[in-house]
Amino acid sequence: MPDYGHELSFGTFITPNVSPSDGALQLARHSEELGFDLVSFQDHPYQLAFFDTWTLMTWVAAHTSRVQISANVHNLPLRPPAVLARAAASLDPLSGGRLALGLGAGGFWDAIVAMGGPRRTPGESVEALDEAIEIVRGIWDVDDRDRLRVDGEHYRVEGAKRGPRPAHDIPIWVGGYKPRMLRLIARRADGWLPSLFGLEPGDLARANEIIDETALEADRDPRAIRRMLNVGGDISASGTEPFHGPAERWVDDLLPLAVQDGISTFILATDDPAVMEAFALEVIPALRDAVTEARGLEGRAPNGVRSAAARAKRIAGIDYDGLPASLAAEAIEPGDPGYAAVRNTYNRGGAPGLVVTPRTVEQVADAIAFARHQPVPLGVRSGGHGVSGRSTNDGGVVIDMSHFAEITVLDEATRRVRVGPGARWMDVSAVLAPHGWALTSGDYGAVGVGGLATAGGFGWFAREHGLTIDHLRAVELVTASGELVRASEEEHPELFWAMRGAGANFGVATAFEFEAHPVPPHVGWAQLAFEASAAPGGVAGFLVNWAAAMVVTSRDVTSSLVLTPSVPGLPHIVRLLAVVDTADSGVVIERLRPFAGLAPIVGQQVQMAPYEEVVASLIEHAPHDEHGEPVSRSGLADTFGIQLATRTARLLEKRVSHFVQLRSLGGAVSDVESDATAYSGRSATVSIVAQGSEERALDAEWRQIEPLLSGSYLNFDSSLDPARLARAWSPQTLQRLRALKAECDPQNVFRDNFNVAAVRDAG
């Protein structure tokens, strides 16, 4: 029989004994420490000497961090499939996506009946398992908006709610030996899990033949079904029978099972920690080497095996078969169960044809090379906030950099920090806090580093310490040609200039080096609510007076206003959020005093808090609503007078915007020369962002605002209108960017954003 080529994995099969009470847990933890990939437990609820397997698995999940967890296998007749599915979908995210679902059709029927379960014939058991798998997968299919209905002979659900969403594509492994069960496995399961001590010579080959033939008839690739095997024996024995003897004999016995019978997961059935250790240290590495030698290759297992139904959801225009082998395991297609978790961003629905999640720089280069030849949009995603919408798309390719999330302190003396683009700012602040450092960053903790650090970066220290890009000292990126480049003031300085303000046009950043700034242990954190409609001049007067106060206040204060439409008949409430960068509570009160008189205060919370807690408290939880398509418009204003304030307030009065935010700028942002970076909004004192749901209505009002603006911040604007380039960058900056684009990306690979078209410098 063929070697299905899967990468080898190894597990343990532990008895869930009640005595000692921590015995099974300690064996599971020992398995993880030894490097096993899986811990599994038999499930016999009628055994008084055994812990309930599901309860034990939950306890083990809470006390381990890496190892996969599964029953070996669940006794389905005593576990209703809808409840079992929901339990699995709950434990999976709680464990960090480490659950597998092992299922068995039954057995020991007298004991099952004694527990209130049914008695089934072998044929009925297979039918019931088939129906159960349909229910389980239906509960997990949260993207289907209809209630789940299955009218089976053995299991029925009549309008069950789906969910919760598992953290990953939970594999279903089925134990069984008879032809009818094997055919079910070929159609329905992700893995076949028999035990060696239940097989006769030749059984594996015959079973594989049935599975393979049935899979092909069902238009499934046989490689989609992982072949697993429970094995047991005695490593310390000196006999001649299989699996009794030293490690060398075990390797000799296991090798043909791997390369001839396609077994890729070996699960050691033992409760002896010494046997576990001997197997992990002596058998596993030797068997890996032997399998590699027997295969004659060092490559990974074939990945990306998909059913006909999954392949039917592929998007025209994408060469799926041309995806490099290095990316196969990191690619998610519309037909994959994990697709729903990666298709959208924070508040924007998307339907990309392929999401690639590279883990290495080489894979990033391979992803760019692949995308370069696809006639579809290309999006690059860091943390997944993506207000502008460019980090997802419809029918295109997305390179998701979320695995590049490492944060490392490089040099204590210079406060130099290396940060991956997929890290989120709340994680960055938590790593820097013990050092007494911070980085001015996005308002919200869930914002990713990559998008902010290539566009500008407004944050709570902007007026005192400048933009995020002002603290960038080097960036590593993969260019359109696939070359890894390090850009800094000394290396590729022109590219470094461009990456600070227009980076999305020039490559995919894989790492940033920042110079952090000091921050006190606690800062002032104010959240105030004003009855803005009662201010002199109403809401518009309130906005003007806030902007004027910000211009003259100390630089250690940075604030923003959050405006939403008022409730008819009630006062218009506006929220002010502010950080005061001082540990002196008296100074905090003094800094806030001028704002207290802007309008009647109807709610307030002023506290001293660590900066990392401020950032972590502002986390927007992504709804991942596929229908979410908010329209966003952004502007920068050098001065914020009554005319601009009146037109901004009108966005809410006419209800064309459901959310408007004003951020204070100036100060240290304006200290930097306008041509020092590609960001062109240095003279602005206020940033304006407006979001709505009807583009035509919002644009009609926004056109009244634009003549009063001095620029635009592209990260907050969802429009792809090329005319907006002139508002985001000065003519000189735009010309310089276009010349560099012609040099670095002449094919315009990175075009699906605010695209700087490549134009050769006429001079």
C-alpha positions in Angstrom: 0.0 0.0 0.0 1.1 3.6 -0.5 2.9 5.8 1.9 0.5 8.6 2.2 3.4 10.9 3.0 2.2 12.6 6.1 4.6 14.0 8.6 5.0 11.6 11.5 3.4 12.4 14.9 3.3 10.5 18.2 1.0 10.3 21.1 0.2 8.5 24.3 -2.9 6.5 25.3 -3.5 6.9 29.0 -5.9 5.1 31.3 -8.2 7.7 33.1 -7.8 6.0 36.4 -9.4 7.6 39.4 -6.6 6.5 41.7 -4.2 8.2 42.1 -6.4 11.3 41.5 -3.6 13.1 39.6 -2.1 10.1 37.9 -3.6 10.7 34.5 -2.8 14.4 34.6 0.8 13.8 35.6 1.2 11.2 32.7 -0.3 13.8 30.3 2.1 16.5 31.5 5.0 14.0 31.3 3.9 13.2 27.7 4.1 16.9 26.8 7.5 17.4 28.5 8.9 14.4 26.5 7.7 16.0 23.2 4.8 13.8 22.3 2.3 15.5 20.0 -0.9 14.0 21.5 -2.4 12.7 24.7 -5.5 10.5 24.5 -7.8 8.7 26.9 -10.2 5.9 26.6 -13.9 6.7 27.2 -15.9 4.2 29.2 -18.4 6.2 31.3 -19.7 3.0 32.9 -16.4 2.2 34.5 -16.4 3.4 38.2 -12.6 3.2 38.3 -12.3 5.8 35.6 -12.7 9.5 35.6 -15.2 10.9 33.1 -13.1 11.4 30.0 -14.4 14.7 29.0 -13.9 16.2 32.4 -10.4 14.8 32.5 -9.6 16.2 29.1 -10.7 19.7 30.2 -8.5 19.4 33.3 -5.5 18.3 31.2 -6.1 21.1 28.8 -5.9 23.6 31.6 -2.6 22.1 32.9 -0.8 21.7 29.5 0.1 24.2 26.8 1.2 22.5 23.6 0.1 18.9 23.4 -3.0 17.9 21.4 -5.9 16.3 23.4 -8.4 13.6 22.3 -10.5 10.7 23.5 -9.4 7.4 22.1 -12.4 7.2 21.4 -15.6 8.7 22.7 -18.4 6.3 23.4 -21.0 7.9 21.2 -24.1 6.1 22.4 -23.7 7.8 25.8 -22.7 11.2 24.5 -25.5 13.0 22.4 -23.8 14.4 19.3 -25.1 17.9 19.5 -24.0 18.3 23.1 -20.7 16.6 22.3 -20.2 19.0 19.4 -20.8 22.1 21.5 -18.5 20.8 24.2 -15.8 20.3 21.7 -16.3 23.7 20.2 -16.0 25.2 23.7 -12.9 23.3 24.8 -11.1 23.9 21.5 -10.7 27.7 21.9 -10.2 27.3 25.7 -7.2 25.0 25.0 -5.8 27.2 22.2 -7.0 25.0 19.4 -5.6 21.7 20.7 -8.6 19.4 20.5 -9.3 16.4 18.3 -12.5 14.5 18.4 -12.2 10.7 18.5 -15.4 8.9 18.0 -16.4 5.3 18.4 -19.7 3.6 17.5 -20.2 1.7 20.7 -19.5 -1.7 22.2 -20.0 -3.2 25.6 -23.7 -2.9 25.0 -24.9 -4.4 28.3 -22.9 -1.6 30.2 -24.2 1.0 27.8 -27.8 -0.1 28.3 -27.3 -0.1 32.0 -26.3 3.6 31.8 -29.5 4.4 29.9 -28.0 4.2 26.4 -29.4 2.3 23.4 -28.5 -1.2 22.2 -27.6 -1.2 18.6 -26.7 -3.8 16.0 -23.4 -3.3 14.1 -25.3 -1.9 11.1 -27.2 0.5 13.3 -24.0 1.6 15.0 -22.6 2.7 11.7 -25.8 4.5 10.7 -25.9 6.3 14.1 -22.2 7.4 13.8 -22.9 8.7 10.3 -25.8 10.8 11.6 -23.8 12.0 14.6 -20.9 13.3 12.4 -23.4 15.2 10.3 -24.7 16.8 13.5 -21.3 17.5 14.9 -20.1 19.2 11.7 -23.4 21.1 11.4 -23.0 22.5 15.0 -19.5 23.7 14.1 -20.6 25.3 10.8 -21.4 28.7 12.3 -21.3 30.4 8.9 -24.5 28.7 8.0 -27.2 31.1 9.2 -30.0 28.5 9.2 -30.8 26.5 12.2 -29.5 22.9 12.1 -32.0 20.2 11.2 -31.1 16.5 10.9 -33.9 14.0 10.7 -32.1 10.7 11.3 -33.1 7.3 12.4 -31.0 7.4 15.5 -30.4 11.2 16.1 -32.6 14.1 15.3 -32.1 17.8 15.8 -34.9 20.2 15.0 -33.6 23.7 14.6 -30.5 23.5 16.8 -28.4 26.7 17.2 -24.9 26.4 15.7 -21.7 27.3 17.5 -19.6 28.3 19.2 -16.9 28.6 16.6 -14.0 26.2 17.2 -10.6 27.7 17.3 -9.4 25.5 14.4 -10.6 22.8 12.1 -11.2 20.1 14.7 -10.3 16.7 13.2 -12.7 13.8 13.6 -11.0 10.5 14.1 -13.0 7.3 14.0 -12.1 3.9 15.4 -13.4 0.8 13.6 -12.5 -2.2 11.6 -15.4 -3.6 9.5 -15.8 -2.7 5.9 -19.0 -0.7 6.4 -17.3 1.4 9.1 -14.2 1.9 6.9 -16.4 3.2 4.1 -18.0 5.6 6.5 -14.5 6.8 7.6 -13.5 7.3 3.9 -16.6 9.5 3.4 -16.8 11.4 6.7 -13.7 11.3 8.9 -10.3 13.0 9.0 -8.6 10.0 10.5 -8.8 6.3 11.0 -7.8 5.2 14.6 -7.6 1.4 15.1 -5.5 -0.5 17.6 -2.7 -2.8 16.5 -3.8 -5.4 19.1 -7.2 -5.7 17.3 -5.7 -6.4 13.9 -4.5 -9.5 12.1 -1.7 -9.6 9.5 -2.8 -8.0 6.3 -5.8 -6.1 8.0 -4.1 -2.7 7.5 -3.6 -3.3 3.8 -7.1 -4.5 3.3 -8.6 -1.7 5.3 -6.5 0.9 3.5 -7.7 -0.4 0.2 -11.3 -0.1 1.2 -10.8 3.5 2.5 -8.9 4.6 -0.6 -11.3 3.2 -3.1 -14.3 4.6 -1.2 -12.6 8.0 -0.8 -12.0 8.2 -4.5 -15.6 7.2 -5.3 -16.6 10.1 -3.0 -14.2 12.5 -4.8 -11.9 12.7 -1.8 -8.2 12.4 -1.9 -7.2 9.3 0.2 -4.5 11.4 1.7 -7.1 13.5 3.4 -7.7 10.6 5.9 -4.8 10.3 8.3 -4.0 6.7 9.3 -3.3 6.3 13.0 -2.5 3.3 15.2 -2.5 2.5 18.9 0.5 0.4 19.7 1.8 -1.2 22.9 4.5 -3.5 24.1 7.6 -3.7 26.3 10.7 -1.8 25.4 12.7 -3.5 28.3 11.8 -7.0 27.2 14.2 -9.3 25.4 11.8 -11.6 23.6 11.5 -12.0 19.8 7.8 -11.2 19.3 7.0 -7.8 17.8 7.1 -4.7 20.0 9.0 -6.6 22.7 12.6 -5.6 22.9 15.0 -2.7 22.6 14.4 0.5 20.7 16.0 -0.9 17.5 13.5 -3.7 17.3 10.6 -1.2 17.8 11.9 0.9 14.9 12.2 -2.2 12.7 8.6 -3.1 13.6 7.1 0.4 13.1 9.0 1.3 9.9 6.9 -0.9 7.5 3.7 0.3 9.2 4.7 3.9 8.3 6.1 3.5 4.8 4.0 0.5 3.6 0.8 0.8 5.5 0.6 4.6 5.6 0.5 5.0 9.4 1.5 8.5 10.2 0.5 8.8 13.9 1.7 6.2 16.4 0.0 6.3 19.8 1.8 4.5 22.6 -0.6 2.7 25.0 1.1 2.8 28.4 0.7 4.2 31.9 4.4 3.7 32.6 6.4 6.9 32.5 9.6 5.1 32.0 8.3 3.4 28.9 7.1 6.8 27.6 10.5 8.2 28.2 12.3 5.4 26.5 9.9 5.6 23.5 10.3 9.4 23.2 14.1 9.4 23.5 15.1 6.2 21.7 12.3 5.2 19.3 10.8 8.4 18.0 14.0 10.1 16.6 15.3 6.8 15.2 12.0 6.1 13.5 11.8 9.6 12.0 15.3 9.1 10.5 14.4 5.7 9.2 11.2 6.9 7.6 13.0 9.9 6.0 15.7 7.6 4.6 13.1 5.1 3.3 11.1 7.8 1.6 14.3 9.2 0.1 13.2 12.8 0.7 13.3 15.4 3.5 10.2 17.2 2.4 7.1 17.6 4.5 3.9 15.7 4.1 1.5 16.5 1.3 -0.8 19.2 2.6 -3.8 21.1 1.4 -5.8 17.9 0.5 -9.3 19.1 -0.1 -12.6 17.5 -1.0 -14.6 18.2 -4.2 -17.0 20.4 -2.2 -14.1 22.5 -0.9 -12.5 22.7 -4.4 -15.8 23.8 -5.8 -15.6 27.0 -3.7 -12.3 28.1 -5.3 -12.3 31.5 -7.1 -11.7 31.8 -10.8 -8.4 33.5 -11.6 -6.3 32.0 -8.8 -3.9 29.2 -9.8 -4.4 27.1 -6.7 -2.4 24.2 -8.2 0.5 26.5 -8.7 0.8 27.4 -5.0 4.3 26.6 -3.9 4.7 23.5 -1.8 6.2 25.6 1.0 2.9 27.4 1.5 0.5 24.5 1.2 0.2 24.0 4.9 -0.3 27.7 5.5 -3.0 28.3 2.9 -6.7 28.7 3.7 -9.3 28.5 0.9 -13.0 29.4 0.9 -14.0 25.8 1.3 -11.8 25.2 4.4 -13.3 25.1 7.8 -10.9 27.8 9.1 -11.8 30.2 6.4 -14.4 32.1 8.4 -11.8 33.2 11.0 -9.5 34.8 8.3 -11.8 36.2 5.7 -12.8 39.4 7.5 -11.1 42.1 9.5 -12.3 44.0 12.5 -15.3 45.7 11.0 -15.1 44.8 7.3 -16.4 41.7 5.6 -14.3 40.1 2.9 -14.3 37.0 0.6 -10.7 36.4 -0.5 -10.0 33.5 -2.7 -6.9 32.5 -0.8 -5.4 33.5 2.6 -1.8 32.6 3.1 -0.4 32.7 6.6 3.4 32.4 6.3 5.6 31.6 9.2 9.0 32.4 7.7 10.6 35.1 5.6 11.1 32.6 2.9 7.4 31.8 2.9 6.6 35.5 2.6 8.8 35.7 -0.5 7.1 32.6 -1.9 3.7 34.2 -1.2 4.6 37.4 -3.0 6.1 35.4 -6.0 2.8 33.5 -6.2 0.6 36.6 -5.9 2.7 38.4 -8.5 1.3 36.2 -11.2 -2.3 36.2 -10.1 -4.7 38.6 -11.9 -6.6 39.2 -8.6 -6.3 41.8 -5.8 -3.6 41.3 -3.2 -4.1 42.3 0.4 -1.5 42.3 3.2 -2.8 42.0 6.8 -1.0 42.5 10.1 -3.2 42.6 13.2 -6.5 42.4 11.4 -8.0 45.8 12.5 -8.0 47.2 8.9 -10.4 50.1 9.1 -9.5 51.1 5.5 -10.5 47.6 4.2 -7.2 46.9 2.3 -6.2 44.0 4.4 -9.0 41.8 3.0 -10.7 41.7 -0.4 -13.2 39.9 -2.6 -11.8 37.1 -4.8 -8.2 38.0 -4.2 -5.1 36.8 -2.3 -4.4 37.9 1.3 -1.0 37.5 2.9 -1.7 37.3 6.7 1.3 38.2 8.8 -0.2 37.3 12.1 2.4 34.6 12.8 5.1 37.3 12.8 4.3 38.5 16.2 7.5 38.2 18.2 8.6 41.1 20.4 12.2 41.3 21.5 14.3 43.8 23.4 17.5 44.2 21.5 19.4 46.8 23.6 18.6 48.1 27.0 20.9 51.1 26.7 19.3 52.4 23.5 15.8 51.1 24.2 16.0 49.3 20.9 13.1 46.9 20.3 12.4 44.4 17.5 8.7 43.9 16.8 6.9 41.7 14.2 4.2 43.2 12.1 1.6 40.7 13.3 2.0 41.8 17.0 -0.7 43.9 18.5 0.0 47.1 20.4 -1.4 45.8 23.7 1.2 43.0 23.5 4.0 45.5 22.7 3.0 47.7 25.7 3.0 44.7 28.0 6.5 43.6 27.0 7.9 47.2 27.3 6.2 48.0 30.6 8.7 46.2 32.9 11.5 48.3 31.4 9.7 51.5 32.0 9.2 52.1 28.2 6.4 52.6 25.8 5.9 53.4 22.1 3.3 55.8 20.8 0.9 53.6 19.0 -2.7 53.1 18.0 -5.6 54.1 20.3 -6.8 50.6 20.5 -4.9 47.6 21.9 -6.0 45.2 19.2 -4.5 47.3 16.4 -1.7 45.5 14.6 1.9 46.9 14.3 2.4 46.4 10.6 -0.3 48.7 9.2 0.4 51.5 11.7 4.2 51.4 11.4 4.1 51.8 7.6 1.6 54.6 7.4 2.1 57.0 10.3 0.8 56.0 13.7 -1.4 58.2 15.8 -1.4 57.4 19.5 -1.7 58.5 23.1 1.8 60.0 23.2 1.7 61.7 19.8 1.9 65.3 20.9 4.8 64.5 23.2 6.7 61.9 21.3 5.5 62.1 17.7 4.1 59.4 15.4 5.0 55.7 15.6 7.1 56.1 12.4 9.2 58.7 14.2 10.5 56.0 16.5 11.3 53.5 13.7 15.0 53.0 13.3 15.0 50.1 10.8 12.5 47.9 8.9 13.1 44.5 7.3 10.8 43.8 4.3 10.4 41.5 1.4 10.2 43.4 -1.9 8.1 42.7 -5.0 11.0 40.8 -6.4 11.2 38.5 -3.3 14.4 40.1 -1.9 14.7 40.5 1.8 15.9 44.1 2.4 16.9 45.9 5.6 16.1 49.6 5.3 17.4 52.3 7.7 19.1 55.7 7.6 22.3 53.9 6.6 20.9 51.1 4.4 18.6 51.8 1.5 17.7 55.3 3.0 15.3 56.2 0.2 13.3 53.1 0.8 13.4 53.7 4.6 12.0 57.2 3.9 9.2 55.7 1.8 8.3 53.0 4.3 7.5 55.6 6.9 4.2 56.8 5.4 3.7 54.8 2.2 5.1 51.4 3.1 2.2 49.4 1.7 3.4 50.3 -1.8 6.9 48.9 -1.5 6.9 45.5 0.2 5.7 43.3 3.1 7.4 44.2 6.3 8.6 41.2 8.3 10.2 43.1 11.3 10.5 46.6 12.7 13.1 48.0 15.0 11.9 50.9 17.2 13.5 53.1 19.8 11.1 53.2 22.7 10.6 56.2 25.0 10.5 56.3 28.8 7.1 56.2 30.5 6.3 56.6 34.2 4.8 53.6 36.1 1.4 55.3 36.0 -0.1 57.9 33.7 -3.3 59.9 33.9 -6.2 58.3 32.1 -9.3 60.4 31.7 -12.7 59.4 30.3 -15.1 62.3 30.4 -18.6 62.7 29.0 -19.9 66.2 28.1 -23.4 67.5 27.3 -21.9 69.2 24.2 -25.2 70.5 23.0 -25.3 72.8 26.1 -21.9 74.3 25.3 -21.6 77.9 24.0 -22.2 77.5 20.3 -23.6 74.0 20.7 -21.8 70.9 19.5 -19.8 72.9 16.9 -18.7 75.4 19.6 -17.7 72.6 21.8 -15.5 71.1 19.1 -13.8 74.4 18.3 -13.0 75.1 21.9 -11.6 71.6 22.5 -9.3 72.0 19.5 -8.2 75.4 20.6 -7.5 74.1 24.1 -5.4 71.3 22.7 -3.2 73.6 20.7 -2.1 75.5 23.8 -2.1 72.8 26.4 1.1 71.0 27.5 2.5 68.4 25.2 2.2 65.7 27.7 -1.6 65.7 27.0 -3.0 63.9 24.0 -6.8 63.5 23.7 -9.5 62.5 21.3 -13.3 63.0 21.0 -15.8 60.3 20.1 -19.1 61.5 18.7 -22.2 59.5 17.8 -25.6 60.8 16.7 -27.8 62.1 19.5 -31.0 60.4 20.6 -34.0 62.5 19.5 -35.2 64.6 22.4 -32.1 64.1 24.5 -28.9 66.1 24.9 -26.0 65.4 22.6 -23.3 63.6 24.5 -19.6 63.7 23.4 -16.9 61.5 25.0 -13.4 62.8 25.6 -10.5 60.4 26.2 -7.2 61.7 27.3 -3.8 60.4 28.4 -1.6 62.7 30.5 2.0 61.5 30.6 2.9 62.1 34.2 2.8 60.1 37.4 1.8 63.2 39.4 -1.9 63.1 40.0 -2.0 66.8 40.8 -0.5 67.6 37.4 -3.1 65.4 35.8 -5.9 67.4 37.4 -4.3 70.6 36.4 -3.9 69.5 32.8 -7.5 68.5 32.6 -8.9 71.6 34.2 -9.2 73.7 31.0 -11.3 70.9 29.4 -13.7 70.7 32.4 -15.2 74.1 31.4 -16.0 73.2 27.8 -19.5 72.0 28.6 -21.5 70.4 31.5 -19.8 67.1 32.5 -22.3 64.2 32.8 -19.9 61.4 33.4 -16.2 61.2 34.4 -13.6 58.7 35.3 -10.0 60.0 36.0 -7.5 57.5 37.3 -3.8 56.8 37.5 -3.1 53.6 35.6 -0.1 51.8 33.9 0.0 52.7 30.2 -0.2 49.0 29.3 -3.6 48.8 31.1 -4.8 51.9 29.3 -4.1 50.2 25.9 -5.4 46.9 27.0 -8.7 48.4 28.2 -9.4 49.8 24.7 -9.9 46.5 22.8 -12.5 46.3 20.1 -13.6 42.7 19.8 -14.0 41.8 16.1 -17.5 40.9 15.2 -16.3 39.2 11.9 -19.6 40.0 10.3 -19.4 39.1 6.7 -22.0 41.8 5.9 -20.0 44.6 7.6 -19.0 47.1 4.9 -18.6 50.5 6.7 -17.6 53.5 4.7 -14.8 55.5 6.3 -13.5 59.0 5.4 -10.4 60.6 6.8 -9.0 64.1 6.9 -6.3 66.2 8.5 -6.8 69.9 9.5 -4.1 72.5 10.2 -6.7 74.6 12.0 -10.1 73.6 13.3 -12.4 76.6 13.1 -16.2 77.1 13.4 -16.9 76.3 9.8 -15.1 73.0 9.9 -16.7 72.2 13.2 -20.2 73.0 12.0 -19.8 70.7 8.9 -18.4 68.0 11.1 -21.3 68.2 13.5 -23.7 68.0 10.5 -22.4 64.6 9.7 -24.1 63.4 12.9 -27.1 65.7 12.6 -28.0 64.3 9.2 -27.1 60.8 10.5 -24.9 60.0 7.5 -22.2 59.0 10.0 -22.7 56.8 13.0 -19.2 57.5 14.4 -16.9 60.5 14.2 -13.6 60.7 16.0 -11.3 63.7 16.4 -7.7 63.1 17.5 -5.3 65.8 18.7 -2.0 66.1 16.8 0.6 68.9 16.6 3.3 69.1 19.1 6.1 66.6 18.5 4.4 65.4 15.3 4.9 68.9 13.8 8.6 69.1 15.0 9.7 66.7 12.3 10.5 68.2 8.9 7.7 67.7 6.4 10.0 65.8 4.0 11.8 63.7 6.6 9.4 60.9 6.0 6.8 60.0 3.4 4.0 61.0 5.8 2.9 64.4 4.7 0.5 65.6 7.5 3.1 67.2 9.8 1.3 70.6 10.0 -2.1 69.2 11.1 -3.4 69.7 14.6 -6.5 67.5 14.3 -7.4 64.3 12.6 -11.0 63.6 11.6 -12.5 60.2 10.9 -16.1 59.6 9.9 -17.7 56.3 9.4 -21.1 55.5 7.8 -23.0 52.8 6.0 -24.1 54.7 2.9 -21.2 55.9 0.8 -23.2 58.3 -1.4 -24.8 60.0 1.6 -21.5 60.3 3.5 -19.6 61.6 0.5 -22.2 64.3 -0.2 -21.5 65.8 3.2 -17.8 65.0 3.1 -17.4 67.0 0.0 -18.4 70.1 2.1 -15.6 69.3 4.5 -12.8 68.5 2.2 -12.0 72.1 1.1 -11.3 72.9 4.7 -8.8 70.1 5.1 -5.0 70.1 4.7 -4.6 66.4 4.0 -5.7 62.9 4.6 -4.6 59.8 6.6 -5.0 56.8 4.4 -5.3 54.2 7.1 -8.7 55.6 8.1 -10.1 56.0 4.6 -11.9 53.2 2.7 -12.0 55.0 -0.6 -9.8 53.8 -3.5 -10.3 57.0 -5.5 -6.8 57.9 -7.0 -7.6 61.5 -6.5 -7.2 61.0 -2.7 -3.4 60.5 -3.3 -3.1 64.2 -3.8 -4.7 64.9 -0.5 -2.5 62.4 1.4 0.8 63.4 0.0 2.3 66.6 -1.2 3.2 66.9 -5.0 6.9 66.6 -4.1 6.4 63.6 -1.9 4.2 61.9 -4.5 6.7 62.5 -7.3 9.5 61.0 -5.1 7.3 58.0 -4.2 6.5 57.3 -7.8 10.1 57.4 -8.9 11.0 54.9 -6.1 8.0 52.7 -7.1 9.3 52.4 -10.6 12.6 51.2 -9.2 11.3 48.8 -6.5 8.0 47.6 -7.9 7.8 48.2 -11.6 5.2 45.6 -12.1 3.0 47.2 -9.4 2.6 44.1 -7.4 1.5 46.1 -4.4 -1.3 47.9 -6.1 -4.4 47.1 -4.1 -4.2 50.0 -1.6 -3.7 53.7 -2.1 -1.5 52.9 -5.0 1.4 55.0 -6.0 1.6 54.3 -9.8 5.2 53.8 -11.0 6.4 56.8 -13.0 10.0 57.4 -14.0 11.4 60.7 -12.7 11.6 62.9 -15.7 14.5 64.7 -14.3 
